[in-house]
Amino acid sequence: MGRLFGTDGVRGVANADLTAEMALGLSVAAARELATARPANAGPRQPRPVAVVGRDPRASGEFLEAAVVAGLASAGVDVLRVGVLPTPAVAHLTGSLGADFGVMLSASHNPMPDNGIKFFARGGHKLADEVEDRIEAAYAEHAAGQPWERPVGAGVGRVTDYAEGFDSYVAHLVAALPNRLEGVRVVIDAAHGAASRVAPEAFARAGAEVVTIGADPDGLNINDGYGSTNLAALRAAVVEHGADLGVAVDGDADRCLAADAAGEDVDGDQILAVLALAMREAGTLRQDTVVATVMSNLGLTLAMEREGLRLRQTSVGDRYVLEEMKRGGYALGGEQSGHVIVLDHATTGDGTLTGLLLAARVAATRRTLAELAGVMRRLPQVLINVPDVDRSRVADCRELAEAVAEAERQLGVTGRVLLRPSGTEPLVRVMVEAADSALAEAVATGLADVVKRQLG
């Protein structure tokens, strides 16, 4: 069996790769690893471990939730079932309720047939690799026939629907804002996903005039033509309704992208730049530092340098951004894709919170989002995926190194090259940035040819 956990939990086609049996087994394995050690047959007066369980509105989430809840209760864990809520809501509630761990059923921005399971440790934090490995090991042992000791009688877990989670999370979001949103008209695209109720309610409570699209989930339409991976509907709605800005989250609402009043995209790098200046002004941008990944546009680096701020870069993945933020004590980080982490208010990326903070900056400054995002100029960026190559040889291929050096000489200080082996597929990603789009395209195509020739 290959490693089950990917960069963000366990994902696959629901009822094919990710079955009810697997969901039940993983939940029991997670309970054994994450729950506070208590006697297997604890008496009724002795508290049991507690887990918060939420899901996005995918149809498959209904049976997977049932499997997870059954597994947890059979392992002696009390379950607080919060229903359809965003991933960051489950993380927040895990912390605020003092639960031993949290479970979210979602495949984020993936299409509807997929689903996934991710776990949060106490406090609402993502799991370290070594903890995921221990959960996998326990699951594999049981799958191989090694029995688990399970509680009986009063030791089994109890299941409670926790409807208060919705209001608690929305109140948390609104309380995080530095100012009200009166006078700001916002279009919200909820991707027919987990934030379909939360996001409009939070913006309305904060004082914004709200126009909502993509907020009618039926279990089958999540991310279908809406959300942060499909911005056309948002652009059109912002222009149609004369809105000041639009924000789009993905299926589980842990990321956010935006559109300005003219319907122009505002990506995660630009959002980071806007929030960085707002937080520096408020005195909350610790060490005047922003954390981003190596895939962030060079324009973000140049903008932060010009503003006298430091930029720390990590490997691709919001978990690596978060690790660096915790290591260095930084307050703001994120990815170009819209995962933005504001550690003073969240333990993970939170798309609704990000959109609220962006709207708050528009309200506070009375400047357009286009003006605010203009602090950063996106340099043309070309990304080519080269398939069917030996990705393991990227670091030690002399011919490829020479080609990269020549490309960097051509680009000079206003461009850059990044070659990144895929973590899951036999391909290499070639990314080139330059001040001139034609030059970026030519250099990227040339490097892709070298990768194909040398590593194919």
Buried (B, 14 or more C-beta within 10 A) or exposed (E): EEEBBBEBBBBBBBBEBBBBEBBBBBBBBBBBBBBEEBEEBBEEEEEBBBBBBBBBBBBBBEBBBBBBBBBBBBBBBBBBBBBBBBBBBBBBBBBBBEBBBBBBBBBBBBEBBBBBBBBBBBBBBBBEEEBBBBBBEBBBEBEEEEEBEEBEEBBBBEBEEBEEBBEBBBEBBBEBBBEBBEEBBBBBBBBBBBBBBBBBBBBBBBBBBBBBBBBEBEBEBBBBEBBBBBBEBBBBBBBEBEBBBBBBBBBBBBBBBBBBBEBEBBBBBBBBBBBBBBBBEEEBBBEBBBBBBEBBBBBBBBBBEEBEBBBBBBBBBBBBBBBBBBEBEBBBBBBBBBBBBBBEBBBBBBBBBBBBBBBBBBBBBEEBBBEBBBBBBBBBBBBBEBEEBBBEBBEEBEEBEEBBEBBBEBBEEEBBBBBBBBEEEBBBBBBBBBBBEEBBBBBBEBBBBBBBEBBE
